[in-house]
């Protein structure tokens, strides 16, 4: 797999893992299975072991399903326009692994010998469970998750110069989409400032730079990119070169980029 594909899939997984709604839904489902004790677990397992059994079952099953859905979504993003359609395909892909994993956990817990019939039943159950996870995930996704999984299409045909930068534009809320003025690192995020606002994007700075396309400007520091249209003048701060932006902020220039900055804006 290509590196951009893996990076995109990992970003989507991070969004799921950081979503409170997703974890609340997962916890509610585990709680229901623990309390009701379906499939004979209420009679065969005590209270604490039953909680552990369903926690492990759901953690592994949901993990497989979500990874499959995210990978399929990333792979088919340009081929299947419907988010729900891509998630449905991911559900089909996840069915067999989910069924086999849950069957293995049951065998380890309760014993027994697998047969072709029980394996087939497990795969069928896995498809049903994956469909359940898909539906619950789709219904409980926040708007941020939905926006990342299904980026908005461009409002008009892209020109050759715009094609590369549209990808970064799509990561921003519609109300913040405008000419990029400045980007900087903010922990695991990149803070993007445009002519219409400022927004944190879950994206490595190096990847954000690759998605700038035809935006005219320079990376002036390992943590800063400045667009030409946002430069007021060059200054010196504590004996070092800095770029003063039109909003008054001063951005430090690293020594290795001093000559390039002076050549462009000096």
N, C-alpha and C positions, 0 to 999 in steps of 0.2 A: 504494500500500500504506500502511496505517496505521503510525504510528510504533511502537506497542507490538509489532506483528508483526515489523518489522525489528529491533527491539531484541532480541526473543526469538531470532530466527534468528541474529543476530550473536553472542549469548551461546553458543548451541550450537556455532557454528563455532569460537569461541575455545576451547571445551572440547576439541574435536578437535585443534586446532592445538597445544594444550599437553599432549596425552596422549602419553607416551613409548611406550606400547604401539602406538599408531597409527603413529608414525614408524618404530618397529622393524619393523612389518609391511611398510610401504612400502619401507623399505631392503632387506628380505629379498627382496621380489618383484623389485625393480630388479636386485639382484645375480643372481638366478636367470636373468632374461632376458639380462643382460649375459654371463654365463658360457656359457649354452647357445646363445645366438645364434639364436633361432627365426626362422621366416619368411625364411630366407636371409641374415639380417644377419651371421652368422658368416663367410660367404664374401664378402659385398659390402662389409663395413666392417672396418677395422682395430680393434684393441682399444680405444684411447682414443675414437675417434669412435663406436664401438658403445655405449660407456658413456654418452656424451653423448646419443646418439639415444634410448636407452631411458629415460634420466633425464627428458628433455623429454617423451617420449611419456607416461610414467606420471604425471609431475607435472601435465600438462594434463588427461589423462583422469581421474585421481583427483580433481583439483580440480573439474572439471565435475560428476562424479558425486556428490561429497560436498556441494557447494552445492545441487544438485537435491534430494538426499535430505533435507537439513536444511530447505530451504524447504517441501518437500511435507510433511515431518513436522510443522512448525510450523503450516501451513495446515490440515492434516487432524487435528490433535491431538484436537479435540472430536468429530470425525465418524467416525474409524476407530480403534477401541479398541486394536487390535493394533499394537505397535511394528514387528514384522516385516512386517505388511501395509502399513504406511505406507512402510517402506523399499523394499518391492517396487514400490509405485507410483512412488516416486522413481526407482527403477532404470529403469522404462519411460520416464519423462519424460527421463532423462539419456541413453538409448540413442542417439538420433539425433545430438545434439550431440557426444557422445563419439566416435561413428563418423566423423562428418565432420571433427572435429578431428584424429583420428589419420590419416585419409586425407590431409588437407592436409599434415601433417608428413612423411608418406612421399613425397608428390609433390615437396615442396621438397627432400627429401634425395636421392631416387633419380630424379626426373624422371618423365615420362610424361604421358598425357592422360586425364583422368577421363571415364568413360562412365556411363550409367545403371546398367549391370550392376555396375561397380566401386563406385559410390555405394551401391547396394542392399546389396552385400556388406559394405561398410564399416559401414553402419547395423546390419546383423545382427551384425557383430563387436562393434560398440559396445554392443549389448544384452547380449551375452555378457560383455564386459569389465565393464559396469556391474553385472551380476549377481554377477560375481566380486568386485568391489570391495565391493558390498553385503554379501555373505556374509562376506568377510574382516573388514570393519568391524564387523559385528554380533558376530562371534566374538571379536574382539580388544578390544571396548569394555570399559573399566573400569566398575566399579559406579557411579562418579560420573557417567560419560557416560550410562549406561543410565537412571539416576535422573532426569537432566535431560531426556532425550529422551522418557521415558515416566513422568511423575510418578505417584506412587501415588494411587489414588482415595480419597476420603474414606471413613472407616469407618462413617459414618452420614450421613443426609440433612442438608444444610446449612440452617441457618436464614437468614433474610434478613440479619441482622447479621453472620453468620459468612462469608457467601459471598465478600466481598471479601478477607478475611484468609486464607482457605484457600490461596490461591495462594502466599503467602509461606510458610505452614506446609509446603507440599509441597516446598519447596526444602531443607528441613532433614531431617536423618536422623531416622527414626522415634523414636529414643531421645531426641532433643533437642526434640521437639515439645511445646510447652507455652505458657502465657501469656508474651507478650513483655515483657521487663523493660527492655531497653536496646539501642540500636543505635548503631554508630559506624563511621566510614570507616576502611578499612584498605587503602591503595593502590587497586587496582582492585576490591577486594572490599568487602562490608559485613559487619562482625562483628555477629552477632545473638546476644544473650544472652536465654535464656528461663529459666523456673523449673526446667528440667531439664538445662540445659547451655549451652555456648557454641560457636558454629560460624561459620566464614567462608563467605560465599555470594558467588559470582561475579555480582554485581548492583550497579549504580550506587546510591548512597545515595538519590538522588531517586526512583528507581524503587521502591526498598524502602519508602520512605515512602508511595507510592501504593498499595502492597499491604498496608498495615497494617489496612485496613478499620475495624472498630469498636474497635480497641485505644485505650483512653483514655490520653492523655498529650500531651506537647508536644515539638516540636523546639526545643531550648533553645540550640542552636548550629548552625552550618552543617554540623558533623560529628557531631552527637549528637541522638538522640531518647531521651527518658526516659518510661517509663510511670508513670501515677499510683501504681500499686501498689508501685513500686520506690523511691518518694521517702521518705527519712527526715526531712530538714529542709533548710532553706536556710541557707547559711553565706556567709562572705566569705573569699576567698582572694586575697591580694596586692591588697587593695582592690577586688576585683571580686566580684560575686555568683556563687555556685556552688551546685550541687545535690548534697547528700550522699545517696548511694544507701544502701540497706539493707545492702549488703556493705562499706560504709565508703569506697568510692571517691567522689571529688569531681569533678563534671562542670562545666566552665566554662559560664557563661551569657553569650551575646553581648549587647552593649549594646542592640541593636535588639529583643531579646526579653526584656529585663529586666522591663518592666511586665507583660507577659503571664505570666511566671513568678511574679512576686509576687502577681498577681491570683489565680492558680490555686492556688499552694502556700504563699503568704506567711502 
